[in-house]
């Protein structure tokens, strides 16, 4: 499948600063930027910066970011699912994972997360894909946010719902290991029914005959 990456750019006023929302960004552009020191939810900022470049280099990889001047203050990643996870088993060219979303602490009240995700889904380029995200409570910043695990879950659901992602059932052991974990999915308008059916078979693999 051809992976079209139509670049989109927006600017937002933020006090005396200007926040730039843009993407999918190129590896060369990412190399000119630096990470905010608070972007450490998944790994150290410098290591995460290198990971973003690697994702941007993938044919299907998409990085949407928010920045102030040359400092990245938030990002969203899209890529094929990891080969070690069940979601890669069907080797579906039209199944893309929203892998990570992170916003620096000081900017979390400005709806940067939802604006980045909305930027990712602008236009028609994502209508050919099933986009999914797996939400695990152990990835959530409960300490800094001060939210309970259930309130954080509600916040993540509202965030994903801004682009039409909805809760989907699954028997995936990791998701089923805690009731706060969840699978959220958006099926693009151009996705064929065959792909939807294949995705359903991936979601449920412990069917029993009665």
FINUMI-270752 format. One line per 3 residues: number of its first residue (from 1); their letters; for each residue x negated, y negated, z of N, C-alpha, C, CB. Coordinates in pm, whole numbers, plus 50000, padded with zeros to 5 digits. Glycine has a CB too. Example, Ala and Ser with C-alpha at 12.3 -4.5 7.8 and 13.67 -1.06 7.14 Angstrom:
# FINUMI-270752
1	AS	48681:50569:50780:48770:50450:50780:48680:50330:50780:48869:50447:50905 | 48715:50225:50708:48633:50106:50714:48710:49997:50787:48592:50060:50572
This chain:
# FINUMI-270752
1	XXX	49916:50120:50000:50000:50000:50000:49913:49875:50000:50095:49999:50123 | 49950:49780:49918:49878:49652:49915:49916:49570:50038:49910:49573:49784 | 49815:49522:50109:49839:49443:50229:49822:49296:50197:49744:49486:50344
4	XXX	49934:49229:50171:49929:49086:50144:49915:49009:50275:50057:49041:50066 | 49825:48915:50276:49801:48834:50396:49814:48687:50360:49661:48864:50457 | 49935:48636:50369:49962:48498:50335:49930:48407:50455:50110:48480:50292
7	XXX	49832:48323:50438:49785:48237:50548:49890:48131:50580:49651:48170:50511 | 49915:48113:50710:50011:48014:50759:49944:47932:50869:50142:48082:50812 | 49970:47802:50871:49909:47714:50972:50011:47614:51023:49787:47640:50913
10	XXX	50018:47601:51156:50104:47501:51221:50022:47427:51325:50229:47568:51285 | 50065:47307:51359:50002:47233:51468:50107:47193:51571:49928:47108:51415 | 50067:47196:51696:50157:47159:51806:50089:47055:51893:50196:47284:51889
13	XXX	50158:46948:51929:50099:46854:52025:50098:46917:52164:50177:46719:52027 | 49991:46894:52237:49981:46948:52373:49905:46846:52456:49910:47090:52375 | 49981:46753:52516:49918:46643:52588:49835:46561:52490:49830:46695:52704
16	XXX	49708:46542:52521:49618:46470:52430:49549:46564:52331:49512:46394:52511 | 49581:46693:52340:49520:46791:52252:49616:46828:52139:49480:46917:52331 | 49564:46903:52045:49645:46959:51937:49615:47108:51930:49616:46887:51800
19	XXX	49719:47188:51938:49704:47332:51927:49730:47374:51783:49799:47407:52025 | 49638:47448:51727:49654:47500:51591:49697:47646:51600:49523:47486:51509 | 49808:47679:51535:49853:47818:51520:49824:47858:51377:50006:47835:51555
22	XXX	49752:47969:51356:49716:48006:51220:49691:48155:51207:49593:47930:51175 | 49704:48201:51084:49674:48340:51054:49755:48390:50936:49699:48427:51176 | 49726:48510:50890:49615:48594:50934:49480:48529:50902:49624:48734:50868
25	XXX	49391:48525:51001:49264:48457:50983:49158:48556:50932:49218:48392:51114 | 49059:48503:50864:48953:48584:50806:48842:48610:50909:48894:48516:50681 | 48764:48716:50890:48650:48739:50979:48552:48621:50981:48576:48866:50936
28	XXX	48530:48560:50864:48435:48448:50859:48485:48329:50941:48412:48404:50713 | 48615:48304:50941:48670:48196:51022:48654:48228:51171:48818:48172:50988 | 48683:48352:51209:48670:48391:51348:48527:48373:51399:48714:48536:51366
31	XXX	48430:48395:51312:48290:48383:51354:48252:48239:51388:48199:48436:51246 | 48332:48142:51342:48303:48002:51373:48368:47958:51504:48350:47912:51259 | 48446:48046:51567:48522:48010:51686:48466:48081:51809:48670:48046:51668
34	XXX	48510:48034:51926:48469:48095:52052:48593:48123:52135:48370:48003:52130 | 48580:48218:52227:48694:48259:52309:48703:48176:52437:48683:48407:52343 | 48824:48143:52478:48847:48084:52608:48804:48185:52715:48997:48042:52626
37	XXX	48736:48141:52820:48687:48236:52920:48795:48314:52993:48605:48164:53021 | 48922:48267:52990:49030:48339:53057:49084:48456:52974:49143:48244:53088 | 49043:48469:52850:49095:48576:52765:49017:48705:52793:49085:48537:52614
40	XXX	49048:48765:52907:48973:48882:52951:49065:48997:52996:48880:48844:53065 | 49189:48999:52945:49284:49100:52989:49245:49240:52943:49423:49067:52937 | 49182:49250:52827:49151:49381:52771:49002:49415:52778:49197:49387:52628
43	XXX	48919:49314:52765:48773:49331:52777:48712:49192:52796:48711:49405:52650 | 48583:49186:52816:48518:49056:52832:48541:48970:52707:48367:49073:52860 | 48554:48835:52726:48586:48749:52612:48496:48769:52490:48579:48606:52654
46	XXX	48366:48779:52509:48276:48795:52395:48299:48929:52325:48130:48785:52441 | 48327:49033:52402:48355:49163:52343:48489:49162:52270:48355:49271:52451 | 48586:49090:52326:48716:49081:52259:48703:49001:52130:48820:49016:52353
49	XXX	48621:48899:52130:48596:48821:52008:48541:48911:51898:48496:48705:52037 | 48447:48998:51932:48393:49092:51834:48500:49190:51786:48274:49170:51895 | 48588:49232:51878:48697:49323:51840:48794:49256:51744:48772:49372:51965
52	XXX	48822:49127:51765:48910:49055:51674:48850:49049:51533:48937:48912:51727 | 48721:49026:51525:48654:49022:51395:48665:49157:51326:48505:48982:51411 | 48646:49265:51401:48656:49399:51343:48797:49427:51291:48617:49504:51446
55	XXX	48898:49383:51365:49036:49403:51319:49062:49321:51193:49136:49365:51430 | 49015:49198:51191:49036:49111:51074:48971:49167:50949:48983:48972:51102 | 48867:49249:50966:48797:49309:50852:48873:49427:50793:48658:49353:50895
58	XXX	48970:49482:50867:49047:49596:50817:49142:49551:50706:49125:49663:50932 | 49167:49636:50606:49260:49598:50499:49397:49557:50552:49275:49712:50401 | 49445:49630:50655:49577:49600:50710:49570:49508:50831:49646:49728:50748
61	XXX	49450:49479:50882:49436:49404:51005:49481:49260:50992:49293:49407:51050 | 49551:49213:51093:49600:49075:51095:49576:49015:51233:49752:49068:51058 | 49513:48900:51235:49493:48826:51360:49564:48692:51345:49340:48806:51393
64	XXX	49658:48667:51433:49722:48535:51445:49667:48473:51572:49881:48545:51448 | 49618:48351:51563:49558:48291:51682:49609:48150:51707:49407:48290:51670 | 49588:48108:51832:49611:47970:51872:49477:47917:51919:49723:47959:51986
67	XXX	49443:47794:51878:49314:47738:51918:49325:47588:51941:49207:47766:51811 | 49235:47540:52022:49215:47396:52041:49073:47368:51995:49238:47351:52192 | 49061:47291:51888:48932:47269:51822:48874:47405:51784:48833:47190:51914
70	XXX	48758:47443:51837:48699:47572:51798:48713:47677:51908:48552:47553:51765 | 48802:47653:52005:48820:47748:52114:48952:47823:52098:48815:47675:52250 | 48944:47955:52090:49064:48038:52081:49129:48043:52218:49029:48181:52031
73	XXX	49258:48007:52225:49330:48010:52353:49436:48119:52355:49395:47874:52380 | 49456:48187:52243:49552:48296:52238:49541:48369:52106:49695:48243:52259 | 49587:48492:52105:49581:48571:51981:49684:48684:51986:49439:48628:51960
76	XXX	49721:48730:51867:49804:48849:51848:49735:48935:51743:49952:48813:51805 | 49730:49066:51766:49665:49155:51669:49767:49251:51608:49552:49234:51736 | 49746:49283:51480:49825:49383:51409:49728:49475:51335:49927:49315:51311
79	XXX	49754:49604:51340:49667:49701:51274:49737:49836:51271:49529:49711:51347 | 49680:49931:51197:49733:50067:51201:49713:50126:51340:49666:50155:51092 | 49801:50217:51383:49784:50277:51515:49656:50358:51525:49903:50366:51548
82	XXX	49604:50367:51647:49482:50441:51674:49499:50587:51636:49442:50428:51822 | 49395:50647:51579:49402:50786:51533:49424:50884:51647:49276:50822:51458 | 49394:50842:51770:49411:50931:51885:49554:50929:51939:49315:50892:51994
85	XXX	49640:50840:51889:49776:50828:51939:49874:50895:51844:49813:50681:51959 | 49989:50934:51898:50088:51005:51816:50138:50921:51698:50206:51046:51902 | 50134:50789:51713:50192:50702:51612:50117:50708:51479:50196:50560:51663
88	XXX	49997:50762:51480:49919:50776:51356:49942:50909:51287:49772:50759:51386 | 50016:50999:51350:50028:51135:51299:50090:51142:51160:50109:51218:51394 | 50183:51055:51132:50248:51057:51002:50167:50991:50893:50381:50992:51011
91	XXX	50056:50925:50931:49971:50852:50836:50058:50764:50744:49886:50951:50751 | 50145:50688:50809:50238:50603:50736:50171:50471:50699:50364:50577:50819 | 50172:50440:50571:50112:50314:50526:50195:50194:50563:50092:50317:50376
94	XXX	50323:50216:50593:50411:50103:50626:50447:50099:50774:50538:50111:50542 | 50363:50159:50860:50381:50152:51004:50263:50075:51064:50393:50295:51066 | 50291:49959:51122:50188:49871:51176:50214:49848:51325:50186:49735:51099
97	XXX	50108:49849:51402:50120:49826:51546:50086:49681:51582:50030:49922:51623 | 50174:49619:51660:50139:49493:51726:50060:49538:51848:50269:49404:51764 | 49927:49527:51837:49842:49592:51934:49818:49515:52062:49714:49621:51873
100	XXX	49801:49385:52054:49769:49308:52174:49817:49165:52156:49617:49311:52204 | 49858:49107:52266:49889:48964:52269:49836:48909:52400:50043:48937:52253 | 49767:48796:52391:49708:48737:52511:49703:48586:52494:49565:48794:52537
103	XXX	49730:48514:52602:49724:48368:52605:49648:48326:52730:49868:48304:52604 | 49557:48231:52716:49480:48181:52830:49575:48125:52936:49379:48073:52784 | 49538:48145:53062:49627:48111:53175:49683:47970:53167:49552:48127:53304
106	XXX	49600:47872:53135:49643:47732:53138:49749:47700:53034:49524:47643:53118 | 49766:47786:52935:49858:47757:52824:49981:47848:52824:49785:47771:52692 | 49999:47925:52927:50106:48025:52926:50246:47967:52939:50083:48123:53036
109	XXX	50257:47846:52987:50390:47786:53003:50437:47711:52879:50390:47692:53121 | 50357:47714:52773:50388:47634:52654:50443:47717:52538:50265:47562:52608 | 50485:47841:52566:50547:47930:52467:50455:47959:52348:50677:47869:52416
112	XXX	50325:47960:52373:50229:47989:52268:50247:48132:52218:50086:47967:52318 | 50276:48225:52310:50293:48365:52270:50402:48383:52168:50321:48450:52389 | 50519:48327:52195:50631:48341:52101:50603:48269:51970:50760:48288:52164
115	XXX	50536:48155:51976:50505:48082:51852:50407:48159:51764:50449:47943:51884 | 50309:48229:51826:50216:48309:51747:50287:48425:51680:50102:48361:51836 | 50375:48493:51755:50447:48606:51697:50539:48559:51586:50527:48680:51806
118	XXX	50607:48448:51606:50695:48395:51501:50617:48359:51376:50770:48273:51552 | 50495:48305:51395:50409:48274:51281:50375:48401:51204:50280:48204:51328 | 50349:48510:51276:50314:48636:51212:50425:48689:51122:50280:48740:51317
121	XXX	50549:48659:51157:50662:48714:51083:50725:48613:50987:50767:48765:51178 | 50662:48500:50967:50716:48403:50871:50707:48458:50729:50640:48270:50881 | 50801:48415:50645:50800:48460:50507:50845:48604:50496:50661:48444:50448
124	XXX	50809:48667:50385:50856:48803:50357:50748:48909:50372:50911:48808:50219 | 50627:48868:50412:50515:48963:50406:50529:49081:50501:50389:48891:50436 | 50606:49067:50610:50620:49177:50706:50748:49258:50685:50617:49122:50847
127	XXX	50824:49224:50583:50950:49297:50560:50928:49436:50503:51038:49218:50466 | 50807:49467:50460:50776:49599:50406:50726:49695:50512:50673:49586:50296 | 50726:49652:50639:50666:49732:50745:50763:49762:50859:50544:49663:50798
130	XXX	50741:49877:50920:50793:49902:51054:50684:49854:51150:50829:50057:51078 | 50716:49757:51231:50620:49704:51329:50665:49750:51467:50611:49546:51321 | 50572:49808:51542:50606:49855:51676:50501:49807:51776:50616:50009:51679
133	XXX	50542:49803:51901:50449:49774:52009:50481:49865:52126:50455:49625:52051 | 50378:49915:52192:50395:49997:52311:50358:49911:52431:50308:50127:52306 | 50453:49890:52519:50431:49807:52637:50408:49896:52758:50551:49712:52660
136	XXX	50287:49884:52817:50251:49960:52936:50230:49865:53053:50125:50045:52911 | 50291:49894:53165:50286:49799:53277:50144:49777:53327:50372:49849:53392 | 50054:49874:53307:49917:49857:53358:49835:49758:53275:49846:49991:53360
139	XXX	49889:49714:53162:49823:49610:53084:49871:49469:53122:49846:49634:52935 | 49976:49462:53203:50038:49333:53232:49964:49260:53345:50185:49352:53269 | 49958:49129:53333:49887:49047:53432:49985:49009:53544:49827:48918:53365
142	XXX	50018:49107:53625:50114:49085:53732:50060:48991:53839:50154:49217:53795 | 49930:49001:53865:49869:48921:53972:49875:48772:53940:49724:48964:53994 | 49828:48734:53820:49826:48592:53785:49966:48536:53764:49743:48571:53660
145	XXX	50053:48615:53702:50188:48567:53673:50276:48557:53796:50254:48658:53573 | 50248:48642:53896:50331:48644:54016:50465:48713:53995:50355:48505:54063 | 50483:48777:53879:50609:48845:53848:50606:48989:53895:50636:48840:53697
148	XXX	50725:49040:53926:50737:49183:53953:50723:49260:53823:50872:49216:54023 | 50702:49388:53832:50687:49467:53710:50813:49460:53624:50656:49613:53745 | 50930:49451:53687:51055:49446:53611:51078:49309:53547:51174:49480:53700
151	XXX	51040:49203:53619:51053:49070:53560:50954:49053:53445:51029:48961:53667 | 50835:49112:53458:50738:49104:53349:50790:49182:53228:50599:49159:53394 | 50851:49295:53253:50910:49374:53144:51016:49292:53071:50971:49505:53199
154	XXX	51102:49223:53147:51205:49140:53085:51143:49028:53002:51298:49080:53191 | 51035:48969:53055:50966:48862:52982:50912:48914:52850:50853:48803:53066 | 50850:49033:52850:50795:49090:52728:50906:49125:52629:50711:49214:52760
157	XXX	51017:49175:52678:51129:49205:52590:51181:49078:52523:51243:49273:52669 | 51196:48970:52600:51243:48844:52542:51144:48792:52438:51264:48738:52653 | 51016:48808:52467:50913:48764:52374:50925:48838:52242:50773:48784:52434
160	XXX	50936:48968:52245:50944:49047:52124:51077:49027:52050:50925:49195:52157 | 51181:48998:52125:51312:48977:52063:51317:48849:51979:51419:48972:52170 | 51221:48757:51999:51220:48634:51919:51199:48663:51771:51111:48539:51970
163	XXX	51143:48781:51739:51124:48818:51598:51206:48943:51562:50975:48842:51569 | 51305:48975:51645:51394:49085:51613:51345:49222:51653:51420:49085:51470 | 51243:49231:51737:51199:49361:51787:51292:49404:51899:51051:49357:51836
166	XXX	51332:49531:51897:51427:49582:51997:51374:49711:52058:51567:49606:51933 | 51430:49746:52172:51391:49866:52245:51432:49990:52166:51453:49869:52386 | 51339:50086:52157:51366:50215:52093:51331:50326:52191:51286:50231:51959
169	XXX	51412:50430:52192:51384:50545:52277:51273:50630:52216:51511:50629:52297 | 51202:50703:52301:51097:50794:52256:51069:50895:52367:50967:50716:52219 | 51010:51008:52330:50966:51103:52432:50815:51102:52447:51015:51244:52396
172	XXX	50750:50996:52401:50605:50983:52416:50568:50991:52565:50555:50849:52353 | 50478:51082:52603:50446:51101:52746:50395:50976:52815:50343:51209:52760 | 50311:50896:52748:50259:50776:52814:50369:50677:52844:50152:50710:52727
175	XXX	50458:50656:52749:50568:50562:52771:50663:50616:52877:50645:50535:52640 | 50686:50746:52875:50778:50806:52972:50718:50820:53111:50822:50941:52923 | 50588:50792:53126:50521:50811:53254:50563:50707:53359:50372:50806:53236
178	XXX	50623:50596:53314:50672:50494:53408:50794:50426:53346:50560:50389:53443 | 50901:50406:53423:51024:50350:53365:51012:50207:53314:51132:50354:53466 | 50906:50135:53353:50888:49998:53303:50824:49997:53165:50803:49916:53401
181	XXX	50756:50104:53128:50695:50110:52995:50804:50117:52890:50600:50231:52983 | 50774:50069:52769:50876:50075:52665:50815:50067:52526:50978:49962:52684 | 50892:50110:52429:50859:50100:52288:50953:49999:52225:50868:50239:52216
184	XXX	50898:49900:52154:50982:49803:52084:50945:49803:51937:50966:49661:52145 | 51047:49788:51852:51029:49812:51709:51107:49708:51628:51074:49954:51672 | 51049:49672:51515:51120:49592:51414:51104:49661:51280:51066:49444:51409
187	XXX	51215:49692:51215:51212:49757:51084:51240:49653:50977:51316:49875:51078 | 51143:49630:50891:51158:49530:50786:51268:49564:50686:51028:49515:50713 | 51321:49462:50622:51435:49480:50531:51402:49566:50410:51484:49346:50485
190	XXX	51273:49573:50372:51235:49648:50252:51182:49788:50284:51130:49570:50176 | 51189:49829:50410:51140:49962:50448:51237:50068:50399:51121:49972:50603 | 51190:50169:50326:51280:50274:50276:51330:50363:50387:51211:50357:50171
193	XXX	51447:50424:50365:51507:50510:50466:51417:50629:50497:51643:50559:50419 | 51338:50673:50399:51247:50786:50422:51145:50752:50531:51174:50824:50292 | 51099:50627:50533:51002:50586:50635:51068:50577:50773:50940:50450:50598
196	XXX	51192:50530:50777:51264:50526:50904:51280:50666:50961:51401:50460:50886 | 51316:50762:50875:51334:50900:50920:51202:50960:50967:51394:50985:50807 | 51095:50929:50898:50963:50980:50938:50923:50923:51073:50857:50946:50832
199	XXX	50950:50795:51093:50919:50731:51220:51001:50794:51333:50946:50580:51213 | 51127:50829:51306:51210:50894:51406:51151:51029:51447:51353:50913:51353 | 51095:51101:51351:51035:51230:51384:50908:51213:51467:51002:51308:51255
202	XXX	50840:51101:51450:50722:51072:51532:50765:51033:51673:50636:50960:51469 | 50873:50957:51683:50920:50911:51815:50961:51028:51903:51037:50815:51799 | 51023:51129:51842:51073:51243:51918:51010:51371:51866:51228:51252:51910
205	XXX	50928:51432:51951:50856:51553:51912:50885:51669:52006:50707:51526:51906 | 50974:51651:52100:51005:51758:52194:51153:51796:52185:50970:51714:52338 | 51197:51814:52060:51336:51853:52037:51353:52002:52070:51378:51824:51890
208	XXX	51470:52036:52119:51499:52175:52153:51621:52223:52076:51523:52190:52305 | 51620:52349:52045:51734:52411:51977:51834:52460:52082:51688:52529:51883 | 51962:52434:52059:52065:52479:52153:52158:52577:52082:52146:52358:52210
